[in-house]
Amino acid sequence: MLKLDVARSSDEELADAVAERCSSLGAVGKVTVYSARGGTPARPFAIVAMGTREAAESVCARFGGRTVGSAVIVFLEQLAETIPAIGAGMRAIPDNVVSIEKAVRP
């Protein structure tokens, strides 16, 4: 499984990132990303066409998934948000995290 910023990346950016990660294991022919952004919630994945079956098996061994000939189906996972340490250039806190200032106190 590849951890990428699926939520904030276009399919083209995801395809480029997948190709970059897989290229160290062999020649990458084509990457097609299926993220199902507008439809039914689904698990995003990429089909990676490698130059050889051996390269496809190497990608599968490193990132998981399934091989079909010289192609690999690799599942994508959202890269976890990290909250920086205090004083390390604070960013906006994600909506699903409640800061102490926002917490309702009895």
N, CA, C and O atoms as a Tinker XYZ file with bonds, in Angstrom:
   424  protein
     1  N      0.847000   -1.162000    0.000000    73     2
     2  CA     0.000000    0.000000    0.000000    64     1     3
     3  C      0.899000    1.234000    0.000000    63     2     4     5
     4  O      1.864000    1.327000    0.760000    81     3
     5  N      0.561000    2.156000   -0.856000    73     3     6
     6  CA     1.313000    3.406000   -0.941000    64     5     7
     7  C      0.564000    4.499000   -0.196000    63     6     8     9
     8  O     -0.633000    4.691000   -0.413000    81     7
     9  N      1.248000    5.205000    0.667000    73     7    10
    10  CA     0.645000    6.316000    1.403000    64     9    11
    11  C      1.005000    7.615000    0.684000    63    10    12    13
    12  O      2.169000    8.008000    0.596000    81    11
    13  N     -0.040000    8.262000    0.175000    73    11    14
    14  CA     0.115000    9.519000   -0.546000    64    13    15
    15  C     -0.969000   10.483000   -0.088000    63    14    16    17
    16  O     -1.908000   10.088000    0.602000    81    15
    17  N     -0.836000   11.752000   -0.474000    73    15    18
    18  CA    -1.865000   12.733000   -0.140000    64    17    19
    19  C     -2.983000   12.638000   -1.179000    63    18    20    21
    20  O     -3.097000   13.486000   -2.064000    81    19
    21  N     -3.798000   11.601000   -1.058000    73    19    22
    22  CA    -4.867000   11.312000   -2.015000    64    21    23
    23  C     -5.895000   12.437000   -2.033000    63    22    24    25
    24  O     -6.369000   12.816000   -3.104000    81    23
    25  N     -6.244000   12.973000   -0.883000    73    23    26
    26  CA    -7.307000   13.971000   -0.772000    64    25    27
    27  C     -6.961000   15.287000   -1.468000    63    26    28    29
    28  O     -7.855000   15.943000   -2.003000    81    27
    29  N     -5.702000   15.687000   -1.474000    73    27    30
    30  CA    -5.324000   16.990000   -2.026000    64    29    31
    31  C     -4.513000   16.901000   -3.317000    63    30    32    33
    32  O     -3.937000   17.897000   -3.754000    81    31
    33  N     -4.462000   15.725000   -3.926000    73    31    34
    34  CA    -3.698000   15.567000   -5.161000    64    33    35
    35  C     -4.631000   15.172000   -6.298000    63    34    36    37
    36  O     -5.599000   14.437000   -6.104000    81    35
    37  N     -4.321000   15.673000   -7.478000    73    35    38
    38  CA    -5.098000   15.267000   -8.656000    64    37    39
    39  C     -4.679000   13.845000   -9.042000    63    38    40    41
    40  O     -3.657000   13.337000   -8.579000    81    39
    41  N     -5.483000   13.219000   -9.895000    73    39    42
    42  CA    -5.135000   11.883000  -10.357000    64    41    43
    43  C     -3.802000   11.887000  -11.100000    63    42    44    45
    44  O     -3.037000   10.927000  -11.000000    81    43
    45  N     -3.518000   12.949000  -11.838000    73    43    46
    46  CA    -2.249000   13.050000  -12.566000    64    45    47
    47  C     -1.072000   13.146000  -11.596000    63    46    48    49
    48  O     -0.040000   12.507000  -11.803000    81    47
    49  N     -1.227000   13.941000  -10.539000    73    47    50
    50  CA    -0.159000   14.053000   -9.533000    64    49    51
    51  C      0.055000   12.722000   -8.821000    63    50    52    53
    52  O      1.190000   12.335000   -8.545000    81    51
    53  N     -1.040000   12.024000   -8.526000    73    51    54
    54  CA    -0.920000   10.707000   -7.891000    64    53    55
    55  C     -0.213000    9.730000   -8.818000    63    54    56    57
    56  O      0.646000    8.966000   -8.378000    81    55
    57  N     -0.571000    9.747000  -10.109000    73    55    58
    58  CA     0.072000    8.850000  -11.077000    64    57    59
    59  C      1.571000    9.123000  -11.155000    63    58    60    61
    60  O      2.370000    8.189000  -11.216000    81    59
    61  N      1.955000   10.401000  -11.155000    73    59    62
    62  CA     3.381000   10.759000  -11.179000    64    61    63
    63  C      4.093000   10.262000   -9.922000    63    62    64    65
    64  O      5.207000    9.745000  -10.004000    81    63
    65  N      3.457000   10.414000   -8.768000    73    63    66
    66  CA     4.066000    9.973000   -7.507000    64    65    67
    67  C      4.215000    8.453000   -7.468000    63    66    68    69
    68  O      5.234000    7.942000   -7.004000    81    67
    69  N      3.208000    7.729000   -7.952000    73    67    70
    70  CA     3.277000    6.266000   -7.985000    64    69    71
    71  C      4.386000    5.826000   -8.938000    63    70    72    73
    72  O      5.173000    4.938000   -8.609000    81    71
    73  N      4.449000    6.444000  -10.117000    73    71    74
    74  CA     5.494000    6.105000  -11.092000    64    73    75
    75  C      6.884000    6.344000  -10.516000    63    74    76    77
    76  O      7.793000    5.540000  -10.721000    81    75
    77  N      7.047000    7.445000   -9.800000    73    75    78
    78  CA     8.342000    7.766000   -9.195000    64    77    79
    79  C      8.754000    6.707000   -8.178000    63    78    80    81
    80  O      9.904000    6.267000   -8.164000    81    79
    81  N      7.817000    6.300000   -7.332000    73    79    82
    82  CA     8.124000    5.292000   -6.312000    64    81    83
    83  C      8.435000    3.933000   -6.929000    63    82    84    85
    84  O      9.313000    3.217000   -6.446000    81    83
    85  N      7.718000    3.576000   -7.994000    73    83    86
    86  CA     7.886000    2.254000   -8.611000    64    85    87
    87  C      9.090000    2.190000   -9.551000    63    86    88    89
    88  O      9.595000    1.102000   -9.827000    81    87
    89  N      9.556000    3.335000  -10.046000    73    87    90
    90  CA    10.637000    3.343000  -11.031000    64    89    91
    91  C     11.957000    2.816000  -10.473000    63    90    92    93
    92  O     12.823000    2.387000  -11.236000    81    91
    93  N     12.117000    2.841000   -9.164000    73    91    94
    94  CA    13.355000    2.296000   -8.576000    64    93    95
    95  C     13.389000    0.771000   -8.654000    63    94    96    97
    96  O     14.431000    0.158000   -8.419000    81    95
    97  N     12.247000    0.159000   -8.984000    73    95    98
    98  CA    12.148000   -1.302000   -9.048000    64    97    99
    99  C     12.095000   -1.830000  -10.474000    63    98   100   101
   100  O     12.053000   -3.043000  -10.681000    81    99
   101  N     12.097000   -0.948000  -11.449000    73    99   102
   102  CA    12.063000   -1.355000  -12.853000    64   101   103
   103  C     11.418000   -0.285000  -13.707000    63   102   104   105
   104  O     10.932000    0.728000  -13.204000    81   103
   105  N     11.422000   -0.529000  -15.017000    73   103   106
   106  CA    10.841000    0.433000  -15.959000    64   105   107
   107  C      9.318000    0.478000  -15.813000    63   106   108   109
   108  O      8.650000   -0.556000  -15.820000    81   107
   109  N      8.788000    1.685000  -15.681000    73   107   110
   110  CA     7.344000    1.882000  -15.556000    64   109   111
   111  C      6.811000    2.295000  -16.922000    63   110   112   113
   112  O      7.263000    3.282000  -17.500000    81   111
   113  N      5.844000    1.532000  -17.435000    73   111   114
   114  CA     5.253000    1.858000  -18.726000    64   113   115
   115  C      4.143000    2.886000  -18.605000    63   114   116   117
   116  O      4.161000    3.903000  -19.298000    81   115
   117  N      3.177000    2.633000  -17.734000    73   115   118
   118  CA     2.022000    3.519000  -17.585000    64   117   119
   119  C      1.417000    3.331000  -16.204000    63   118   120   121
   120  O      1.428000    2.227000  -15.659000    81   119
   121  N      0.890000    4.406000  -15.642000    73   119   122
   122  CA     0.184000    4.352000  -14.359000    64   121   123
   123  C     -1.200000    4.965000  -14.556000    63   122   124   125
   124  O     -1.330000    6.079000  -15.062000    81   123
   125  N     -2.225000    4.228000  -14.151000    73   123   126
   126  CA    -3.596000    4.723000  -14.203000    64   125   127
   127  C     -4.152000    4.697000  -12.785000    63   126   128   129
   128  O     -4.131000    3.660000  -12.123000    81   127
   129  N     -4.652000    5.844000  -12.320000    73   127   130
   130  CA    -5.170000    5.971000  -10.958000    64   129   131
   131  C     -6.698000    5.975000  -10.996000    63   130   132   133
   132  O     -7.309000    6.638000  -11.833000    81   131
   133  N     -7.299000    5.227000  -10.081000    73   131   134
   134  CA    -8.748000    5.191000   -9.903000    64   133   135
   135  C     -9.035000    5.636000   -8.471000    63   134   136   137
   136  O     -8.829000    4.881000   -7.520000    81   135
   137  N     -9.515000    6.879000   -8.331000    73   135   138
   138  CA    -9.729000    7.411000   -6.986000    64   137   139
   139  C    -11.203000    7.545000   -6.619000    63   138   140   141
   140  O    -11.511000    7.781000   -5.450000    81   139
   141  N    -12.119000    7.406000   -7.563000    73   139   142
   142  CA   -13.571000    7.464000   -7.313000    64   141   143
   143  C    -13.946000    8.665000   -6.457000    63   142   144   145
   144  O    -14.606000    8.516000   -5.429000    81   143
   145  N    -13.530000    9.849000   -6.874000    73   143   146
   146  CA   -13.772000   11.058000   -6.080000    64   145   147
   147  C    -15.239000   11.473000   -6.083000    63   146   148   149
   148  O    -15.738000   11.942000   -5.060000    81   147
   149  N    -15.932000   11.317000   -7.183000    73   147   150
   150  CA   -17.290000   11.820000   -7.265000    64   149   151
   151  C    -18.360000   10.776000   -7.041000    63   150   152   153
   152  O    -19.533000   11.124000   -6.901000    81   151
   153  N    -18.000000    9.533000   -7.003000    73   151   154
   154  CA   -19.002000    8.493000   -6.898000    64   153   155
   155  C    -19.027000    7.835000   -5.537000    63   154   156   157
   156  O    -18.714000    8.442000   -4.513000    81   155
   157  N    -19.405000    6.587000   -5.562000    73   155   158
   158  CA   -19.493000    5.795000   -4.344000    64   157   159
   159  C    -18.128000    5.726000   -3.670000    63   158   160   161
   160  O    -17.118000    5.532000   -4.346000    81   159
   161  N    -18.083000    5.879000   -2.355000    73   159   162
   162  CA   -16.796000    5.766000   -1.676000    64   161   163
   163  C    -16.154000    4.424000   -1.992000    63   162   164   165
   164  O    -16.771000    3.370000   -1.837000    81   163
   165  N    -14.927000    4.481000   -2.428000    73   163   166
   166  CA   -14.196000    3.272000   -2.788000    64   165   167
   167  C    -12.746000    3.415000   -2.365000    63   166   168   169
   168  O    -12.272000    4.517000   -2.088000    81   167
   169  N    -12.077000    2.334000   -2.319000    73   167   170
   170  CA   -10.665000    2.334000   -1.966000    64   169   171
   171  C     -9.862000    2.738000   -3.200000    63   170   172   173
   172  O     -9.917000    2.045000   -4.216000    81   171
   173  N     -9.120000    3.843000   -3.136000    73   171   174
   174  CA    -8.362000    4.275000   -4.307000    64   173   175
   175  C     -7.229000    3.296000   -4.612000    63   174   176   177
   176  O     -6.630000    2.712000   -3.709000    81   175
   177  N     -6.949000    3.132000   -5.913000    73   175   178
   178  CA    -5.875000    2.244000   -6.319000    64   177   179
   179  C     -5.275000    2.722000   -7.631000    63   178   180   181
   180  O     -5.836000    3.575000   -8.319000    81   179
   181  N     -4.120000    2.153000   -7.963000    73   179   182
   182  CA    -3.456000    2.455000   -9.227000    64   181   183
   183  C     -3.105000    1.147000   -9.912000    63   182   184   185
   184  O     -2.744000    0.165000   -9.263000    81   183
   185  N     -3.215000    1.149000  -11.224000    73   183   186
   186  CA    -2.723000    0.025000  -12.017000    64   185   187
   187  C     -1.418000    0.500000  -12.631000    63   186   188   189
   188  O     -1.379000    1.488000  -13.365000    81   187
   189  N     -0.343000   -0.227000  -12.314000    73   187   190
   190  CA     0.994000    0.145000  -12.747000    64   189   191
   191  C      1.488000   -0.900000  -13.740000    63   190   192   193
   192  O      1.694000   -2.059000  -13.380000    81   191
   193  N      1.679000   -0.483000  -14.991000    73   191   194
   194  CA     2.215000   -1.380000  -16.019000    64   193   195
   195  C      3.741000   -1.280000  -15.964000    63   194   196   197
   196  O      4.319000   -0.236000  -16.268000    81   195
   197  N      4.374000   -2.371000  -15.576000    73   195   198
   198  CA     5.831000   -2.417000  -15.480000    64   197   199
   199  C      6.409000   -3.033000  -16.756000    63   198   200   201
   200  O      5.688000   -3.657000  -17.535000    81   199
   201  N      7.708000   -2.853000  -16.961000    73   199   202
   202  CA     8.372000   -3.371000  -18.151000    64   201   203
   203  C      8.464000   -4.884000  -18.185000    63   202   204   205
   204  O      8.415000   -5.478000  -19.263000    81   203
   205  N      8.597000   -5.524000  -17.027000    73   203   206
   206  CA     8.719000   -6.982000  -16.959000    64   205   207
   207  C      7.868000   -7.531000  -15.821000    63   206   208   209
   208  O      7.474000   -6.810000  -14.905000    81   207
   209  N      7.601000   -8.814000  -15.908000    73   207   210
   210  CA     6.860000   -9.486000  -14.842000    64   209   211
   211  C      7.660000   -9.457000  -13.531000    63   210   212   213
   212  O      7.087000   -9.309000  -12.452000    81   211
   213  N      8.974000   -9.599000  -13.634000    73   211   214
   214  CA     9.828000   -9.569000  -12.443000    64   213   215
   215  C      9.755000   -8.221000  -11.743000    63   214   216   217
   216  O      9.708000   -8.159000  -10.514000    81   215
   217  N      9.745000   -7.138000  -12.523000    73   215   218
   218  CA     9.619000   -5.801000  -11.940000    64   217   219
   219  C      8.259000   -5.648000  -11.265000    63   218   220   221
   220  O      8.157000   -5.048000  -10.196000    81   219
   221  N      7.222000   -6.190000  -11.887000    73   219   222
   222  CA     5.877000   -6.138000  -11.296000    64   221   223
   223  C      5.851000   -6.890000   -9.967000    63   222   224   225
   224  O      5.241000   -6.428000   -9.003000    81   223
   225  N      6.507000   -8.040000   -9.914000    73   223   226
   226  CA     6.554000   -8.805000   -8.670000    64   225   227
   227  C      7.339000   -8.064000   -7.585000    63   226   228   229
   228  O      7.013000   -8.166000   -6.402000    81   227
   229  N      8.375000   -7.318000   -7.988000    73   227   230
   230  CA     9.133000   -6.508000   -7.021000    64   229   231
   231  C      8.279000   -5.392000   -6.446000    63   230   232   233
   232  O      8.328000   -5.124000   -5.245000    81   231
   233  N      7.488000   -4.734000   -7.304000    73   231   234
   234  CA     6.582000   -3.669000   -6.841000    64   233   235
   235  C      5.554000   -4.262000   -5.888000    63   234   236   237
   236  O      5.257000   -3.679000   -4.845000    81   235
   237  N      5.012000   -5.418000   -6.244000    73   235   238
   238  CA     4.016000   -6.079000   -5.401000    64   237   239
   239  C      4.611000   -6.457000   -4.050000    63   238   240   241
   240  O      3.950000   -6.320000   -3.021000    81   239
   241  N      5.850000   -6.931000   -4.046000    73   239   242
   242  CA     6.505000   -7.302000   -2.795000    64   241   243
   243  C      6.743000   -6.085000   -1.907000    63   242   244   245
   244  O      6.638000   -6.186000   -0.684000    81   243
   245  N      7.061000   -4.940000   -2.502000    73   243   246
   246  CA     7.344000   -3.741000   -1.717000    64   245   247
   247  C      6.080000   -3.038000   -1.243000    63   246   248   249
   248  O      6.004000   -2.621000   -0.087000    81   247
   249  N      5.083000   -2.900000   -2.120000    73   247   250
   250  CA     3.904000   -2.094000   -1.799000    64   249   251
   251  C      2.625000   -2.899000   -1.607000    63   250   252   253
   252  O      1.576000   -2.328000   -1.307000    81   251
   253  N      2.696000   -4.195000   -1.774000    73   251   254
   254  CA     1.491000   -5.014000   -1.663000    64   253   255
   255  C      0.675000   -4.929000   -2.930000    63   254   256   257
   256  O      1.119000   -4.343000   -3.917000    81   255
   257  N     -0.487000   -5.492000   -2.916000    73   255   258
   258  CA    -1.347000   -5.459000   -4.086000    64   257   259
   259  C     -1.398000   -6.799000   -4.780000    63   258   260   261
   260  O     -1.157000   -7.838000   -4.164000    81   259
   261  N     -1.710000   -6.776000   -6.057000    73   259   262
   262  CA    -1.846000   -7.990000   -6.856000    64   261   263
   263  C     -1.174000   -7.787000   -8.200000    63   262   264   265
   264  O     -1.212000   -6.690000   -8.757000    81   263
   265  N     -0.561000   -8.832000   -8.722000    73   263   266
   266  CA     0.021000   -8.759000  -10.053000    64   265   267
   267  C     -0.890000   -9.440000  -11.067000    63   266   268   269
   268  O     -1.565000  -10.425000  -10.767000    81   267
   269  N     -0.888000   -8.885000  -12.274000    73   267   270
   270  CA    -1.593000   -9.467000  -13.408000    64   269   271
   271  C     -0.613000   -9.350000  -14.575000    63   270   272   273
   272  O     -0.516000   -8.300000  -15.211000    81   271
   273  N      0.106000  -10.427000  -14.848000    73   271   274
   274  CA     1.149000  -10.365000  -15.869000    64   273   275
   275  C      2.241000   -9.402000  -15.431000    63   274   276   277
   276  O      2.839000   -9.579000  -14.370000    81   275
   277  N      2.506000   -8.375000  -16.249000    73   275   278
   278  CA     3.531000   -7.395000  -15.883000    64   277   279
   279  C      2.923000   -6.121000  -15.304000    63   278   280   281
   280  O      3.582000   -5.083000  -15.243000    81   279
   281  N      1.667000   -6.205000  -14.882000    73   279   282
   282  CA     0.999000   -5.062000  -14.249000    64   281   283
   283  C      0.744000   -5.359000  -12.775000    63   282   284   285
   284  O      0.662000   -6.518000  -12.367000    81   283
   285  N      0.621000   -4.305000  -11.989000    73   283   286
   286  CA     0.388000   -4.432000  -10.550000    64   285   287
   287  C     -0.789000   -3.535000  -10.176000    63   286   288   289
   288  O     -0.894000   -2.403000  -10.649000    81   287
   289  N     -1.658000   -4.045000   -9.333000    73   287   290
   290  CA    -2.706000   -3.224000   -8.729000    64   289   291
   291  C     -2.202000   -2.861000   -7.348000    63   290   292   293
   292  O     -2.021000   -3.729000   -6.495000    81   291
   293  N     -1.975000   -1.566000   -7.130000    73   291   294
   294  CA    -1.444000   -1.067000   -5.861000    64   293   295
   295  C     -2.514000   -0.199000   -5.205000    63   294   296   297
   296  O     -3.008000    0.746000   -5.819000    81   295
   297  N     -2.871000   -0.513000   -3.968000    73   295   298
   298  CA    -3.856000    0.285000   -3.247000    64   297   299
   299  C     -3.181000    1.521000   -2.659000    63   298   300   301
   300  O     -2.032000    1.475000   -2.222000    81   299
   301  N     -3.924000    2.627000   -2.661000    73   299   302
   302  CA    -3.431000    3.905000   -2.152000    64   301   303
   303  C     -4.126000    4.220000   -0.839000    63   302   304   305
   304  O     -5.306000    3.921000   -0.656000    81   303
   305  N     -3.386000    4.821000    0.060000    73   303   306
   306  CA    -3.935000    5.196000    1.365000    64   305   307
   307  C     -3.595000    6.650000    1.625000    63   306   308   309
   308  O     -2.527000    7.129000    1.245000    81   307
   309  N     -4.513000    7.349000    2.277000    73   307   310
   310  CA    -4.287000    8.746000    2.621000    64   309   311
   311  C     -3.127000    8.869000    3.594000    63   310   312   313
   312  O     -3.091000    8.186000    4.618000    81   311
   313  N     -2.198000    9.725000    3.278000    73   311   314
   314  CA    -1.078000   10.026000    4.156000    64   313   315
   315  C     -1.624000   10.694000    5.404000    63   314   316   317
   316  O     -2.404000   11.641000    5.303000    81   315
   317  N     -1.231000   10.220000    6.575000    73   315   318
   318  CA    -1.744000   10.756000    7.843000    64   317   319
   319  C     -1.312000   12.200000    8.029000    63   318   320   321
   320  O     -0.183000   12.572000    7.712000    81   319
   321  N     -2.215000   12.994000    8.539000    73   319   322
   322  CA    -1.906000   14.385000    8.900000    64   321   323
   323  C     -1.059000   14.365000   10.164000    63   322   324   325
   324  O     -1.314000   13.576000   11.073000    81   323
   325  N     -0.085000   15.204000   10.221000    73   323   326
   326  CA     0.708000   15.294000   11.435000    64   325   327
   327  C      0.551000   16.685000   12.015000    63   326   328   329
   328  O      0.488000   17.668000   11.276000    81   327
   329  N      0.490000   16.771000   13.306000    73   327   330
   330  CA     0.392000   18.057000   13.986000    64   329   331
   331  C      1.780000   18.373000   14.530000    63   330   332   333
   332  O      2.311000   17.600000   15.327000    81   331
   333  N      2.382000   19.491000   14.119000    73   331   334
   334  CA     3.743000   19.802000   14.531000    64   333   335
   335  C      3.841000   20.096000   16.024000    63   334   336   337
   336  O      2.855000   20.432000   16.680000    81   335
   337  N      5.044000   19.961000   16.531000    73   335   338
   338  CA     5.297000   20.269000   17.940000    64   337   339
   339  C      5.091000   21.762000   18.170000    63   338   340   341
   340  O      5.191000   22.559000   17.237000    81   339
   341  N      4.807000   22.135000   19.406000    73   339   342
   342  CA     4.590000   23.542000   19.759000    64   341   343
   343  C      5.830000   24.338000   19.393000    63   342   344   345
   344  O      6.953000   23.956000   19.724000    81   343
   345  N      5.609000   25.458000   18.700000    73   343   346
   346  CA     6.718000   26.330000   18.321000    64   345   347
   347  C      7.394000   25.914000   17.023000    63   346   348   349
   348  O      8.361000   26.561000   16.620000    81   347
   349  N      6.936000   24.878000   16.358000    73   347   350
   350  CA     7.574000   24.420000   15.128000    64   349   351
   351  C      6.823000   24.929000   13.898000    63   350   352   353
   352  O      6.671000   24.199000   12.918000    81   351
   353  N      6.356000   26.171000   13.946000    73   351   354
   354  CA     5.623000   26.725000   12.812000    64   353   355
   355  C      4.234000   26.117000   12.705000    63   354   356   357
   356  O      3.955000   25.362000   11.773000    81   355
   357  N      3.373000   26.438000   13.640000    73   355   358
   358  CA     2.040000   25.831000   13.732000    64   357   359
   359  C      1.242000   26.059000   12.459000    63   358   360   361
   360  O      1.265000   27.149000   11.888000    81   359
   361  N      0.528000   25.013000   12.014000    73   359   362
   362  CA    -0.389000   25.088000   10.890000    64   361   363
   363  C     -1.805000   25.049000   11.433000    63   362   364   365
   364  O     -2.023000   24.881000   12.633000    81   363
   365  N     -2.757000   25.206000   10.538000    73   363   366
   366  CA    -4.159000   25.082000   10.940000    64   365   367
   367  C     -4.412000   23.647000   11.396000    63   366   368   369
   368  O     -3.914000   22.694000   10.796000    81   367
   369  N     -5.179000   23.513000   12.445000    73   367   370
   370  CA    -5.503000   22.189000   12.974000    64   369   371
   371  C     -6.605000   21.592000   12.107000    63   370   372   373
   372  O     -7.593000   22.268000   11.821000    81   371
   373  N     -6.455000   20.334000   11.682000    73   371   374
   374  CA    -7.504000   19.709000   10.856000    64   373   375
   375  C     -8.864000   19.769000   11.541000    63   374   376   377
   376  O     -8.947000   19.802000   12.769000    81   375
   377  N     -9.942000   19.783000   10.730000    73   375   378
   378  CA   -11.308000   19.896000   11.251000    64   377   379
   379  C    -11.699000   18.765000   12.183000    63   378   380   381
   380  O    -12.556000   18.949000   13.047000    81   379
   381  N    -11.087000   17.595000   12.028000    73   379   382
   382  CA   -11.480000   16.456000   12.862000    64   381   383
   383  C    -10.724000   16.409000   14.190000    63   382   384   385
   384  O    -10.837000   15.432000   14.930000    81   383
   385  N     -9.958000   17.452000   14.495000    73   383   386
   386  CA    -9.226000   17.533000   15.764000    64   385   387
   387  C     -9.747000   18.738000   16.530000    63   386   388   389
   388  O     -9.863000   19.826000   15.967000    81   387
   389  N    -10.058000   18.560000   17.790000    73   387   390
   390  CA   -10.551000   19.659000   18.621000    64   389   391
   391  C     -9.396000   20.160000   19.477000    63   390   392   393
   392  O     -8.804000   19.406000   20.248000    81   391
   393  N     -9.087000   21.434000   19.330000    73   391   394
   394  CA    -8.024000   22.002000   20.149000    64   393   395
   395  C     -8.571000   22.317000   21.545000    63   394   396   397
   396  O     -9.785000   22.322000   21.747000    81   395
   397  N     -7.704000   22.572000   22.483000    73   395   398
   398  CA    -8.117000   22.859000   23.859000    64   397   399
   399  C     -8.984000   24.121000   23.892000    63   398   400   401
   400  O     -9.930000   24.204000   24.675000    81   399
   401  N     -8.661000   25.102000   23.043000    73   399   402
   402  CA    -9.433000   26.338000   23.030000    64   401   403
   403  C    -10.863000   26.112000   22.553000    63   402   404   405
   404  O    -11.770000   26.826000   22.980000    81   403
   405  N    -11.084000   25.128000   21.672000    73   403   406
   406  CA   -12.411000   24.872000   21.125000    64   405   407
   407  C    -13.226000   23.907000   21.990000    63   406   408   409
   408  O    -14.437000   23.782000   21.803000    81   407
   409  N    -12.592000   23.244000   22.906000    73   407   410
   410  CA   -13.270000   22.222000   23.685000    64   409   411
   411  C    -14.353000   22.836000   24.577000    63   410   412   413
   412  O    -14.152000   23.891000   25.179000    81   411
   413  N    -15.482000   22.171000   24.650000    73   411   414
   414  CA   -16.568000   22.626000   25.504000    64   413   415
   415  C    -16.288000   22.112000   26.915000    63   414   416   417
   416  O    -16.092000   20.917000   27.136000    81   415
   417  N    -16.276000   23.040000   27.851000    73   415   418
   418  CA   -15.989000   22.669000   29.235000    64   417   419
   419  C    -17.274000   22.762000   30.046000    63   418   420   421
   420  O    -18.082000   23.666000   29.831000    81   419
   421  N    -17.469000   21.822000   30.985000    73   419   422
   422  CA   -18.686000   21.848000   31.800000    64   421   423
   423  C    -18.719000   23.020000   32.748000    63   422   424
   424  O    -19.680000   23.178000   33.501000    81   423
